[in-house]
Amino acid sequence: MYLSVWSKRLSHALSGRRLSMEREKCNKEGQSPTLYVICLIAIIKIEHMTKLPAYKTMLFLGFCDTCATFIHSFATGIFGLFGIAFCDYPLLIFILGSIGLGSWMGCCITSILLAFIRVCDVDSQSKLKKMFDGWRIYVLLAICGVYFFVATFLTKPVVFNPMSWFFDPNVGKDPSIYISTIHYFNNFSVIICTVLFYGYIAYVYLKESRSIASKQLSKSQISILLQSFFFCFFHVITAIAYIAMEFLSASDFLTLLGLLGWQWSSGSVCIVYLTLNKTIRQAVKKLLCSNVSNSVGLATL
């Protein structure tokens, strides 16, 4: 009895706050792509950064994350604010849902590739690092691009209904026909791979810290561990939530958890870059300061 009452109260609270959250979504998440684009421009501007496989991968990840942000934040906020469902604009929502699914799966495979690059960087003796030398990294990124293309154009899209994005458009047909096998494979893969790869990085650094005299992690190691945690956490939460919604009932809480996890898996990346990645932070600072100096110089002419 008490569980039922608590569940109803939670559902009512989430429903009551849904409209206000949708209104704030466009404004708050709108800051994320702006910061992200600044980070990407800064990476491109610094020549030595674009020569590294990890930063080349970050650029492609940034493209996928930016596409995803326009779907899970801007489109979701507008549709939720005005109560728009799939039946209102089926073609538009179909197209946006295809892009949203493709960008999510593109983010997943690129994040896995980035995690694998980090694992190879940790082990300086690893011969696997040769996989990313020269033209080979472009082949791997091309595979990520093909995966993005296949997920966008050749799989079942997600559609907006009415708070988040689902495979079932709720038009009265059997929900089992909307099950996406490739989406299951993608989500299980991102859960397993990110936990294994970033867990291995944490294990190596913690093992090294115990072998040295101070038994403390360096600032760079702590920074990499924190970056690994945030990259891993939001992707895993989103993947688990969407798998659970397919097998269990899509409650308001689970739906909200999946949507927020998807938003933060994209939006938190630029925040992680600016707070925990010293190289990117300095590049952004240099980019902004040079632009300000140029503006001041033009104003004094």
Secondary structure, DSSP 8 states (H G I E B T S, - for coil): -HHHHHHHHHHHHHHHHHHHHHHHHHHHHHHHHHHHHHHHHHHHHSHHHHTSHHHHHHHHHHHHHHHHHIIIIIIHHHHHHHT--TTTSHHHHHHHHHHHHHHHHHHHHHHHHHHHHHHHHH-TT-GGGGGGSTTHHHHHHHHHHHHHHHHHHSS---EEETTEEES---SSS-GGGG--HHHHHHHHHHHHHHHHHHHHHHHHHHHHHHHSSS----HHHHHHHHHHHHHHHHHHHHHHHHHHHHHS---HHHHHHHHHHHHHHHHHHHHHHHHH-HHHHHHHHHHHHHHHHHHHHHHH-
